[in-house]
Amino acid sequence: MTDLAGTPARRSQLATVLRVTGGNFLEMYDFFVFGYYAAAIGRVFFPSESEVASLMFSLATFGAAFLMRPLGALVLGAYIDRHGRRSGLLLTLALMAIGTLSIAIAPGYGSIGVIAPVIVVLGRLVQGFSAGAELGGVSVYLAEMATPGNKGFYVAWQSASQQVAVIFAAALGLALQNSLTPAEMDSFGWRIPLLIGCLIIPFLFVIRRSLQETEAFQHRKAPASLTQIWRTMLANWRIVLIGMMLVTMTTVSFYLITVYTPTFGRQALRLGAVDVLIVTVCVGVSNLFWLPVMGALSDRVGRRPLLILFTALALLTAYPAISWLASAPSFGRLLGVELWLSFLYASYNGAMVVHLTEIMPPEVRSAGFSLAYSLATAIFGGFTPVICTGLIEWTGNPAMPGLWLSVAALIGLTASWLARGEAVPIPARAAAAE
């Protein structure tokens, strides 16, 4: 596999990868913490006589942030394409910090009434606006700094950095679970991970400020205007649409096996909190291993063979696997099913993210990538926890998350076939002349 730490030059590249993916860590960490503590946050900010209703309100707030992602992709993605990768990544990190801090320190409903959930929703919306361009900005930066023949391996670290956040957040949750009582967790314990995230922010600012602009951006002629950027994306609407379909498999599977797993394990399967957190840590480790491996493999065998193979496997196995788990829930079965789904997710995503950077026009690479990713996350992935919770509640079938993942896999498989004959992207100047 590609060695990123062998020579001094490669060690320098490794340091750059770590600096650029730091914000990704924070984004996923904050999203995962909110998803894991959704039940506690629901009781603090959305009190209700029904525990399910309180949880649904909290999960809906979790999903609402994703509705801001397409707007963030259009505005911040265009900013990155016009003003540079480094400037844009600093801006997205600043916005993410504002959203995180507002949620961490917001008083509960019992203290300030309806203003409390309003603060939380606004904080989530700011986080979503920032995240709309964060993934695209990081992925494009990694693609543009990658050495020849290793682009898949480099870009895979965008997603791999998120897995470190999953592992860290779940491990922290295990420590809190063993140190605090349930009442203490509801009272103040859920705020601790968010406050820790706030403490990390200054360090992330320092390391991101040291980033250099990518050579690919510096060697571009004149940056396109915002109007040209938006016209180019409109002219390439088919590529953006196919990109959105490609991302659907990634975003649904990722939020299903990470953010939703703790809630699914406790609420639907009635397993212990410690058990589901251990499984979540294992999923994060599995993702972290397979993502760069499959990114490197896509550099050798191509992107599309992996995309088609692993969407087909997900389509065939997702529902049967979760149905088998739901028939006799146990720690061992949950671990086995989640690790299988982790393998499918990471194998697909290792090829998909770099493929998405390659099919977008260079002039709008960040904005186009971000819009495709954000639309998929807003429509499908971000609402996966609330959709799965609702499906289980309405049908009484705890295996319904498998059906939702199968739908996402079918969409991804269709997009993988459609992308086969995709035309060359229309450049900015041609789009402006239309």
Secondary structure, 3 states (H helix, E strand, C coil): CCCCCCCHHHHHHHHHHHHHHHHHHHHHHHHHHHHHCHHHHHHHHCCCCCHHHHHHHHHHHHHHHHHCHHHHHHHHHHHHHHHCHHHHHHHHHHHHHHHHHHHHHCCCHHHHCCHHHHHHHHHHHHHHHHHHHHHHHHHHHHHHHCCCCCHHHHHHHHHHHHHHHHHHHHHHHHHHHHHCCHHHHHHHHCHHHHHHHHHHHHHHHHHHHCCCCCHHHHCCCCCCCHHHHHHHHHHCHHHHHHHHHHHHHHHHHHHHHCCHHHHHHHHHCCCCHHHHHHHHHHHHHHHHHHHHHHHHHHHHHCHHHHHHHHHHHHHHHHHHHHHHHHHCCCHHHHHHHHHHHHHHHHHHHHHHHHHHHHHCCHHHHHHHHHHHHHHHHHHHHCCHHHHHHHHHHHHCCCCHHHHHHHHHHHHHHHHHHHHHHCCCCCCHHHHHHC
